[in-house]
């Protein structure tokens, strides 16, 4: 059961990282570099 929870949380963190990278790349395309 713990391995399943770890797998799900890792999947969630990976998807969150992809979302952050996607929004950051969109900002870079607009030219708004922080």
SEDO-260723 format. One record per residue (C-alpha): x, y, z; residue in three letters; residue number from 1. Coordinates in steps of 0.2 Angstrom, whole numbers, plus 5000, padded with zeros to 4 digits. Example, Ala and Ser with C-alpha at 12.3 -4.5 7.8 and 13.67 -1.06 7.14 Angstrom:
BEGIN
5062:4978:5039:ALA:1
5068:4995:5036:SER:2
//
This chain:
BEGIN
5000:5000:5000:UNK:1
5014:5012:5004:UNK:2
5023:5009:4987:UNK:3
5006:5013:4978:UNK:4
5005:5029:4988:UNK:5
5023:5034:4984:UNK:6
5020:5030:4966:UNK:7
5005:5041:4965:UNK:8
5014:5055:4974:UNK:9
5029:5054:4963:UNK:10
5017:5055:4948:UNK:11
5009:5070:4955:UNK:12
5025:5079:4958:UNK:13
5032:5075:4941:UNK:14
5016:5082:4933:UNK:15
5017:5098:4944:UNK:16
5035:5100:4938:UNK:17
5030:5098:4920:UNK:18
5016:5111:4922:UNK:19
5029:5123:4930:UNK:20
5041:5120:4916:UNK:21
5028:5123:4903:UNK:22
5022:5139:4910:UNK:23
5040:5145:4912:UNK:24
5043:5141:4894:UNK:25
5027:5151:4889:UNK:26
5034:5166:4899:UNK:27
5051:5165:4890:UNK:28
5042:5165:4873:UNK:29
5033:5181:4878:UNK:30
5049:5188:4883:UNK:31
5045:5190:4902:UNK:32
5060:5183:4910:UNK:33
5060:5184:4929:UNK:34
//
